[in-house]
Amino acid sequence: MSLARLTIEKKTVSIVLTIVFFIGGVKAFLDMPRLEDPEFTIKEALVVTNYSGATPSEVADEVTDVIICNNQ
């Protein structure tokens, strides 16, 4: 007897088993230790530079791009 035929003929049993497996899966998920999802920190920095008399494109080319390349 194939599994498909069995589930069609025994609808009540297959529905009950589906519900039991679903509830078991939800319970297992909720009981999962929190170490499975460790916390991590996001490191951020704000760098402020002064370049008097320079245009924005000069600052981007000569300062910002250099800082970004050196910190990646």
Biopython code that builds the backbone (N, CA, C, O; Angstrom):
import numpy as np
from Bio.PDB.StructureBuilder import StructureBuilder

atoms = [
    (1, "MET", "N", (0.856, -1.173, 0.000)),
    (1, "MET", "CA", (0.000, 0.000, 0.000)),
    (1, "MET", "C", (0.904, 1.238, 0.000)),
    (1, "MET", "O", (1.807, 1.352, 0.829)),
    (2, "SER", "N", (0.660, 2.144, -0.913)),
    (2, "SER", "CA", (1.504, 3.331, -1.020)),
    (2, "SER", "C", (1.124, 4.365, 0.039)),
    (2, "SER", "O", (0.022, 4.345, 0.588)),
    (3, "LEU", "N", (2.042, 5.244, 0.303)),
    (3, "LEU", "CA", (1.821, 6.284, 1.302)),
    (3, "LEU", "C", (0.697, 7.222, 0.873)),
    (3, "LEU", "O", (-0.099, 7.654, 1.706)),
    (4, "ALA", "N", (0.626, 7.538, -0.406)),
    (4, "ALA", "CA", (-0.430, 8.424, -0.893)),
    (4, "ALA", "C", (-1.806, 7.797, -0.692)),
    (4, "ALA", "O", (-2.742, 8.466, -0.255)),
    (5, "ARG", "N", (-1.924, 6.514, -1.013)),
    (5, "ARG", "CA", (-3.208, 5.829, -0.853)),
    (5, "ARG", "C", (-3.587, 5.762, 0.635)),
    (5, "ARG", "O", (-4.749, 5.951, 0.993)),
    (6, "LEU", "N", (-2.606, 5.493, 1.486)),
    (6, "LEU", "CA", (-2.857, 5.394, 2.923)),
    (6, "LEU", "C", (-3.347, 6.725, 3.494)),
    (6, "LEU", "O", (-4.278, 6.746, 4.299)),
    (7, "THR", "N", (-2.732, 7.825, 3.088)),
    (7, "THR", "CA", (-3.160, 9.127, 3.612)),
    (7, "THR", "C", (-4.541, 9.518, 3.095)),
    (7, "THR", "O", (-5.294, 10.200, 3.791)),
    (8, "ILE", "N", (-4.877, 9.095, 1.886)),
    (8, "ILE", "CA", (-6.216, 9.390, 1.362)),
    (8, "ILE", "C", (-7.269, 8.557, 2.081)),
    (8, "ILE", "O", (-8.346, 9.058, 2.403)),
    (9, "GLU", "N", (-6.964, 7.301, 2.331)),
    (9, "GLU", "CA", (-7.942, 6.426, 2.981)),
    (9, "GLU", "C", (-8.081, 6.721, 4.474)),
    (9, "GLU", "O", (-9.172, 6.581, 5.027)),
    (10, "LYS", "N", (-7.022, 7.115, 5.118)),
    (10, "LYS", "CA", (-7.033, 7.388, 6.562)),
    (10, "LYS", "C", (-6.831, 8.886, 6.793)),
    (10, "LYS", "O", (-5.804, 9.300, 7.331)),
    (11, "LYS", "N", (-7.799, 9.687, 6.392)),
    (11, "LYS", "CA", (-7.668, 11.136, 6.494)),
    (11, "LYS", "C", (-7.493, 11.596, 7.934)),
    (11, "LYS", "O", (-6.679, 12.477, 8.211)),
    (12, "THR", "N", (-8.241, 11.015, 8.838)),
    (12, "THR", "CA", (-8.180, 11.438, 10.235)),
    (12, "THR", "C", (-6.785, 11.213, 10.810)),
    (12, "THR", "O", (-6.241, 12.083, 11.490)),
    (13, "VAL", "N", (-6.217, 10.058, 10.537)),
    (13, "VAL", "CA", (-4.883, 9.744, 11.053)),
    (13, "VAL", "C", (-3.848, 10.706, 10.471)),
    (13, "VAL", "O", (-2.988, 11.203, 11.198)),
    (14, "SER", "N", (-3.925, 10.969, 9.178)),
    (14, "SER", "CA", (-2.939, 11.854, 8.559)),
    (14, "SER", "C", (-3.088, 13.291, 9.053)),
    (14, "SER", "O", (-2.085, 13.985, 9.220)),
    (15, "ILE", "N", (-4.309, 13.750, 9.289)),
    (15, "ILE", "CA", (-4.515, 15.103, 9.817)),
    (15, "ILE", "C", (-3.976, 15.204, 11.238)),
    (15, "ILE", "O", (-3.312, 16.181, 11.581)),
    (16, "VAL", "N", (-4.258, 14.202, 12.065)),
    (16, "VAL", "CA", (-3.774, 14.213, 13.448)),
    (16, "VAL", "C", (-2.244, 14.182, 13.472)),
    (16, "VAL", "O", (-1.627, 14.920, 14.240)),
    (17, "LEU", "N", (-1.628, 13.338, 12.643)),
    (17, "LEU", "CA", (-0.168, 13.283, 12.596)),
    (17, "LEU", "C", (0.429, 14.610, 12.125)),
    (17, "LEU", "O", (1.456, 15.047, 12.645)),
    (18, "THR", "N", (-0.202, 15.243, 11.155)),
    (18, "THR", "CA", (0.276, 16.538, 10.679)),
    (18, "THR", "C", (0.232, 17.571, 11.792)),
    (18, "THR", "O", (1.184, 18.330, 11.975)),
    (19, "ILE", "N", (-0.862, 17.607, 12.533)),
    (19, "ILE", "CA", (-0.996, 18.555, 13.640)),
    (19, "ILE", "C", (0.035, 18.271, 14.728)),
    (19, "ILE", "O", (0.647, 19.196, 15.263)),
    (20, "VAL", "N", (0.231, 16.986, 15.058)),
    (20, "VAL", "CA", (1.211, 16.618, 16.087)),
    (20, "VAL", "C", (2.618, 17.041, 15.665)),
    (20, "VAL", "O", (3.361, 17.604, 16.469)),
    (21, "PHE", "N", (2.989, 16.775, 14.409)),
    (21, "PHE", "CA", (4.314, 17.173, 13.937)),
    (21, "PHE", "C", (4.471, 18.691, 13.925)),
    (21, "PHE", "O", (5.543, 19.203, 14.246)),
    (22, "PHE", "N", (3.423, 19.408, 13.561)),
    (22, "PHE", "CA", (3.483, 20.870, 13.547)),
    (22, "PHE", "C", (3.684, 21.415, 14.955)),
    (22, "PHE", "O", (4.538, 22.274, 15.177)),
    (23, "ILE", "N", (2.901, 20.917, 15.902)),
    (23, "ILE", "CA", (3.026, 21.378, 17.289)),
    (23, "ILE", "C", (4.408, 21.014, 17.842)),
    (23, "ILE", "O", (5.024, 21.814, 18.546)),
    (24, "GLY", "N", (4.895, 19.812, 17.527)),
    (24, "GLY", "CA", (6.234, 19.416, 17.965)),
    (24, "GLY", "C", (7.318, 20.311, 17.390)),
    (24, "GLY", "O", (8.278, 20.648, 18.083)),
    (25, "GLY", "N", (7.173, 20.695, 16.139)),
    (25, "GLY", "CA", (8.148, 21.589, 15.514)),
    (25, "GLY", "C", (8.149, 22.972, 16.137)),
    (25, "GLY", "O", (9.208, 23.556, 16.365)),
    (26, "VAL", "N", (6.956, 23.501, 16.415)),
    (26, "VAL", "CA", (6.861, 24.815, 17.060)),
    (26, "VAL", "C", (7.470, 24.760, 18.455)),
    (26, "VAL", "O", (8.200, 25.670, 18.848)),
    (27, "LYS", "N", (7.174, 23.693, 19.210)),
    (27, "LYS", "CA", (7.726, 23.552, 20.559)),
    (27, "LYS", "C", (9.244, 23.436, 20.509)),
    (27, "LYS", "O", (9.933, 24.051, 21.323)),
    (28, "ALA", "N", (9.772, 22.668, 19.580)),
    (28, "ALA", "CA", (11.224, 22.533, 19.449)),
    (28, "ALA", "C", (11.870, 23.870, 19.091)),
    (28, "ALA", "O", (12.945, 24.198, 19.593)),
    (29, "PHE", "N", (11.218, 24.634, 18.231)),
    (29, "PHE", "CA", (11.752, 25.945, 17.860)),
    (29, "PHE", "C", (11.770, 26.888, 19.049)),
    (29, "PHE", "O", (12.748, 27.605, 19.265)),
    (30, "LEU", "N", (10.686, 26.890, 19.826)),
    (30, "LEU", "CA", (10.611, 27.793, 20.975)),
    (30, "LEU", "C", (11.560, 27.377, 22.095)),
    (30, "LEU", "O", (12.015, 28.230, 22.857)),
    (31, "ASP", "N", (11.867, 26.095, 22.212)),
    (31, "ASP", "CA", (12.776, 25.614, 23.254)),
    (31, "ASP", "C", (14.240, 25.647, 22.824)),
    (31, "ASP", "O", (15.113, 25.254, 23.596)),
    (32, "MET", "N", (14.520, 26.103, 21.623)),
    (32, "MET", "CA", (15.886, 26.128, 21.110)),
    (32, "MET", "C", (16.738, 27.065, 21.967)),
    (32, "MET", "O", (16.311, 28.174, 22.288)),
    (33, "PRO", "N", (17.928, 26.625, 22.335)),
    (33, "PRO", "CA", (18.786, 27.497, 23.139)),
    (33, "PRO", "C", (19.125, 28.778, 22.384)),
    (33, "PRO", "O", (19.273, 28.774, 21.162)),
    (34, "ARG", "N", (19.240, 29.838, 23.109)),
    (34, "ARG", "CA", (19.516, 31.124, 22.484)),
    (34, "ARG", "C", (20.961, 31.238, 22.015)),
    (34, "ARG", "O", (21.294, 32.174, 21.287)),
    (35, "LEU", "N", (21.825, 30.311, 22.413)),
    (35, "LEU", "CA", (23.195, 30.338, 21.923)),
    (35, "LEU", "C", (23.260, 30.011, 20.440)),
    (35, "LEU", "O", (24.278, 30.254, 19.793)),
    (36, "GLU", "N", (22.185, 29.464, 19.901)),
    (36, "GLU", "CA", (22.144, 29.194, 18.468)),
    (36, "GLU", "C", (22.077, 30.494, 17.672)),
    (36, "GLU", "O", (22.427, 30.518, 16.492)),
    (37, "ASP", "N", (21.628, 31.577, 18.314)),
    (37, "ASP", "CA", (21.532, 32.885, 17.672)),
    (37, "ASP", "C", (22.372, 33.884, 18.464)),
    (37, "ASP", "O", (21.811, 34.713, 19.181)),
    (38, "PRO", "N", (23.702, 33.831, 18.356)),
    (38, "PRO", "CA", (24.537, 34.708, 19.180)),
    (38, "PRO", "C", (24.408, 36.165, 18.757)),
    (38, "PRO", "O", (24.109, 36.481, 17.606)),
    (39, "GLU", "N", (24.643, 37.034, 19.725)),
    (39, "GLU", "CA", (24.617, 38.461, 19.430)),
    (39, "GLU", "C", (25.929, 38.855, 18.764)),
    (39, "GLU", "O", (26.964, 38.233, 19.004)),
    (40, "PHE", "N", (25.889, 39.858, 17.952)),
    (40, "PHE", "CA", (27.103, 40.378, 17.349)),
    (40, "PHE", "C", (27.020, 41.888, 17.345)),
    (40, "PHE", "O", (25.934, 42.464, 17.285)),
    (41, "THR", "N", (28.169, 42.518, 17.408)),
    (41, "THR", "CA", (28.212, 43.972, 17.453)),
    (41, "THR", "C", (28.548, 44.510, 16.072)),
    (41, "THR", "O", (29.330, 43.924, 15.324)),
    (42, "ILE", "N", (27.947, 45.618, 15.763)),
    (42, "ILE", "CA", (28.223, 46.310, 14.509)),
    (42, "ILE", "C", (29.138, 47.481, 14.847)),
    (42, "ILE", "O", (28.764, 48.374, 15.608)),
    (43, "LYS", "N", (30.323, 47.469, 14.282)),
    (43, "LYS", "CA", (31.284, 48.520, 14.584)),
    (43, "LYS", "C", (31.105, 49.655, 13.585)),
    (43, "LYS", "O", (31.087, 49.451, 12.371)),
    (44, "GLU", "N", (30.972, 50.849, 14.134)),
    (44, "GLU", "CA", (30.762, 52.042, 13.328)),
    (44, "GLU", "C", (31.699, 53.130, 13.801)),
    (44, "GLU", "O", (32.096, 53.150, 14.966)),
    (45, "ALA", "N", (32.049, 54.020, 12.918)),
    (45, "ALA", "CA", (32.869, 55.162, 13.298)),
    (45, "ALA", "C", (32.459, 56.362, 12.450)),
    (45, "ALA", "O", (32.036, 56.220, 11.303)),
    (46, "LEU", "N", (32.594, 57.529, 13.037)),
    (46, "LEU", "CA", (32.330, 58.766, 12.323)),
    (46, "LEU", "C", (33.648, 59.516, 12.248)),
    (46, "LEU", "O", (34.227, 59.860, 13.278)),
    (47, "VAL", "N", (34.123, 59.771, 11.049)),
    (47, "VAL", "CA", (35.391, 60.469, 10.854)),
    (47, "VAL", "C", (35.079, 61.839, 10.275)),
    (47, "VAL", "O", (34.422, 61.956, 9.241)),
    (48, "VAL", "N", (35.561, 62.878, 10.957)),
    (48, "VAL", "CA", (35.344, 64.253, 10.510)),
    (48, "VAL", "C", (36.700, 64.844, 10.145)),
    (48, "VAL", "O", (37.636, 64.797, 10.942)),
    (49, "THR", "N", (36.803, 65.396, 8.950)),
    (49, "THR", "CA", (38.064, 65.999, 8.504)),
    (49, "THR", "C", (37.806, 67.420, 8.028)),
    (49, "THR", "O", (36.745, 67.729, 7.487)),
    (50, "ASN", "N", (38.792, 68.270, 8.241)),
    (50, "ASN", "CA", (38.731, 69.643, 7.745)),
    (50, "ASN", "C", (39.768, 69.799, 6.642)),
    (50, "ASN", "O", (40.926, 69.417, 6.810)),
    (51, "TYR", "N", (39.353, 70.353, 5.531)),
    (51, "TYR", "CA", (40.266, 70.613, 4.421)),
    (51, "TYR", "C", (39.869, 71.980, 3.877)),
    (51, "TYR", "O", (39.109, 72.087, 2.914)),
    (52, "SER", "N", (40.396, 73.015, 4.511)),
    (52, "SER", "CA", (39.999, 74.387, 4.187)),
    (52, "SER", "C", (40.361, 74.749, 2.756)),
    (52, "SER", "O", (41.465, 74.465, 2.290)),
    (53, "GLY", "N", (39.430, 75.370, 2.075)),
    (53, "GLY", "CA", (39.652, 75.864, 0.728)),
    (53, "GLY", "C", (39.521, 74.817, -0.363)),
    (53, "GLY", "O", (39.740, 75.124, -1.535)),
    (54, "ALA", "N", (39.173, 73.600, -0.014)),
    (54, "ALA", "CA", (39.061, 72.544, -1.020)),
    (54, "ALA", "C", (37.614, 72.397, -1.473)),
    (54, "ALA", "O", (36.679, 72.654, -0.714)),
    (55, "THR", "N", (37.452, 71.985, -2.704)),
    (55, "THR", "CA", (36.105, 71.725, -3.212)),
    (55, "THR", "C", (35.655, 70.344, -2.723)),
    (55, "THR", "O", (36.486, 69.523, -2.333)),
    (56, "PRO", "N", (34.354, 70.090, -2.742)),
    (56, "PRO", "CA", (33.872, 68.768, -2.314)),
    (56, "PRO", "C", (34.492, 67.614, -3.097)),
    (56, "PRO", "O", (34.757, 66.556, -2.526)),
    (57, "SER", "N", (34.726, 67.803, -4.391)),
    (57, "SER", "CA", (35.330, 66.716, -5.171)),
    (57, "SER", "C", (36.785, 66.486, -4.769)),
    (57, "SER", "O", (37.254, 65.348, -4.776)),
    (58, "GLU", "N", (37.505, 67.556, -4.418)),
    (58, "GLU", "CA", (38.883, 67.396, -3.941)),
    (58, "GLU", "C", (38.913, 66.646, -2.612)),
    (58, "GLU", "O", (39.759, 65.777, -2.403)),
    (59, "VAL", "N", (37.994, 66.983, -1.721)),
    (59, "VAL", "CA", (37.921, 66.291, -0.431)),
    (59, "VAL", "C", (37.592, 64.825, -0.655)),
    (59, "VAL", "O", (38.174, 63.953, -0.010)),
    (60, "ALA", "N", (36.670, 64.546, -1.557)),
    (60, "ALA", "CA", (36.294, 63.158, -1.832)),
    (60, "ALA", "C", (37.467, 62.376, -2.409)),
    (60, "ALA", "O", (37.701, 61.230, -2.024)),
    (61, "ASP", "N", (38.203, 62.988, -3.327)),
    (61, "ASP", "CA", (39.315, 62.288, -3.982)),
    (61, "ASP", "C", (40.536, 62.140, -3.079)),
    (61, "ASP", "O", (41.154, 61.076, -3.041)),
    (62, "GLU", "N", (40.884, 63.196, -2.357)),
    (62, "GLU", "CA", (42.148, 63.214, -1.625)),
    (62, "GLU", "C", (42.033, 62.770, -0.168)),
    (62, "GLU", "O", (43.027, 62.359, 0.430)),
    (63, "VAL", "N", (40.845, 62.847, 0.405)),
    (63, "VAL", "CA", (40.707, 62.503, 1.824)),
    (63, "VAL", "C", (39.780, 61.304, 2.009)),
    (63, "VAL", "O", (40.189, 60.278, 2.553)),
    (64, "THR", "N", (38.552, 61.431, 1.564)),
    (64, "THR", "CA", (37.549, 60.400, 1.833)),
    (64, "THR", "C", (37.925, 59.064, 1.206)),
    (64, "THR", "O", (37.865, 58.032, 1.875)),
    (65, "ASP", "N", (38.309, 59.065, -0.053)),
    (65, "ASP", "CA", (38.674, 57.805, -0.719)),
    (65, "ASP", "C", (39.879, 57.145, -0.056)),
    (65, "ASP", "O", (39.932, 55.920, 0.059)),
    (66, "VAL", "N", (40.849, 57.954, 0.381)),
    (66, "VAL", "CA", (42.041, 57.411, 1.041)),
    (66, "VAL", "C", (41.662, 56.777, 2.377)),
    (66, "VAL", "O", (42.136, 55.688, 2.703)),
    (67, "ILE", "N", (40.814, 57.448, 3.148)),
    (67, "ILE", "CA", (40.381, 56.901, 4.444)),
    (67, "ILE", "C", (39.608, 55.605, 4.239)),
    (67, "ILE", "O", (39.829, 54.634, 4.964)),
    (68, "ILE", "N", (38.715, 55.575, 3.274)),
    (68, "ILE", "CA", (37.917, 54.365, 3.022)),
    (68, "ILE", "C", (38.818, 53.212, 2.587)),
    (68, "ILE", "O", (38.656, 52.093, 3.074)),
    (69, "CYS", "N", (39.759, 53.460, 1.685)),
    (69, "CYS", "CA", (40.651, 52.392, 1.206)),
    (69, "CYS", "C", (41.534, 51.844, 2.320)),
    (69, "CYS", "O", (41.798, 50.642, 2.363)),
    (70, "ASN", "N", (41.993, 52.708, 3.219)),
    (70, "ASN", "CA", (42.878, 52.263, 4.297)),
    (70, "ASN", "C", (42.139, 51.529, 5.405)),
    (70, "ASN", "O", (42.768, 50.806, 6.178)),
    (71, "ASN", "N", (40.837, 51.689, 5.506)),
    (71, "ASN", "CA", (40.090, 51.075, 6.607)),
    (71, "ASN", "C", (39.255, 49.879, 6.186)),
    (71, "ASN", "O", (38.478, 49.362, 6.989)),
    (72, "GLN", "N", (39.394, 49.438, 4.976)),
    (72, "GLN", "CA", (38.629, 48.255, 4.561)),
    (72, "GLN", "C", (39.472, 47.028, 4.592)),
    (72, "GLN", "O", (38.992, 45.940, 4.274)),
]
sb = StructureBuilder()
sb.init_structure("model")
sb.init_model(0)
sb.init_chain("A")
sb.init_seg("    ")
for serial, (resi, resn, name, xyz) in enumerate(atoms, 1):
    if name == "N":
        sb.init_residue(resn, " ", resi, " ")
    sb.init_atom(name, np.array(xyz, "f"), 0.0, 1.0, " ", f" {name:<3s}", serial, name[0])
structure = sb.get_structure()
